[in-house]
Amino acid sequence: MGTKPFCDACGKVQPPSPDIDYFAAFGLPRKLNIDLSALERSFYRLSRKLHPDVYAQATQQEQQWSLEQTSLLNDAYRTLKNSIARTEYLLKLEGVVLEAGKSEDGAAKESRVPADLLEEVFELNMQLEEMRMTRKMGEDDPQLRKDLEKAHIDFESQLAASDSNLQDLWTLWGTALDNEDTARKSETKDQMVALLDRRRYIRNLVRDVNEALEA
Amino acid sequence: MAYSDKVIDHYNNPRNVGQLDKSSSEVGTGLVGAPECGDVMRLQIKVNPETQVIEEAKFKTFGCGSAIASSSLATEWVKGKTIEEAMQITNTDIVKELALPPVKIHCSVLAEDAIRAAIGDWKKKNGVTEGAEVAQAVAAN
């Protein structure tokens, strides 16, 4: 069974291949630098051809397949158009387990979070808590507010920096893929995992700081 | 998803919240985090240098109810245990005690990591190497 949604010979809709990935659904290589407007155009073009409405008069089998193809296409588009979801998806395809927990042999996984980031996250959480408590007592600590506003700017810029670093890693990944450089691929994968971990912490911090400042 | 009564109890009345003097040689500090949910957990132990018994344990956790309950329970459990006994506590014990659902198992993993990190820190401070410990265990048997 091919990865194309239509039969080459008769042009009829086919069931989705069970092992098709979202990149293949769009005929794309497993690279992360994606032309988003081209992706959108492909999405609309394929959607129009695969939509169940087109198959209203077709056999039940074809209706079913068109539904499955459309559903796959929607999931694929939603995942690929988002830079973080796309990166996480690729890492999953490449065998990276992003969820916390124990590895299969039962040994605890090494902490992937750098110690200095943890210290920073912990300290900021302490500050946030202090601010919430001060507020509760009907007071406002101007220094604390200043600190938090500074932290907010700092974390926003870290977030922006991590996005630009991520794009650099996408390019490295693409090159490693083209050169079939396994060592470089695995190195880039690890770097992407570390970056996403860090990014999640920062994103949560930005959210918490925003809440504390708005409360 | 509903939290179990035990989780709610630990969440509402967390045991041993606070901190110990990080610079003391008797104190081991473990700071761990789960990037998936953004939780951070600090667990500290104060160890009697003569008996290696954990006499005091404190924690501070920023995270969900299960993470707070897991670390609260962890401090309760390590208190009164020796370093060796405390190393035997696993996340599965915590999952069972708190009846954590599968989506919250990582909170218990975090608590186990925190215990180990705190013990590791204490060992490092006191020059206890893994090898020496094995020798000690062999001698004890």
Interface residues (C-beta under 8 A of the other chain):
Chain A: L98 E99 A100 G101 K102 A108 S111 R112 V113 A115 L117 L118 E119 V121 F122 N125 M126 E129 L196 D197 R198 R200 Y201 R203 N204 L205
Chain B: L31 V32 G33 A34 P35 E36 C37 G38 V40 R42 K60 F62 N91 I105 H106 V109 L110 E112 D113 R116 A117
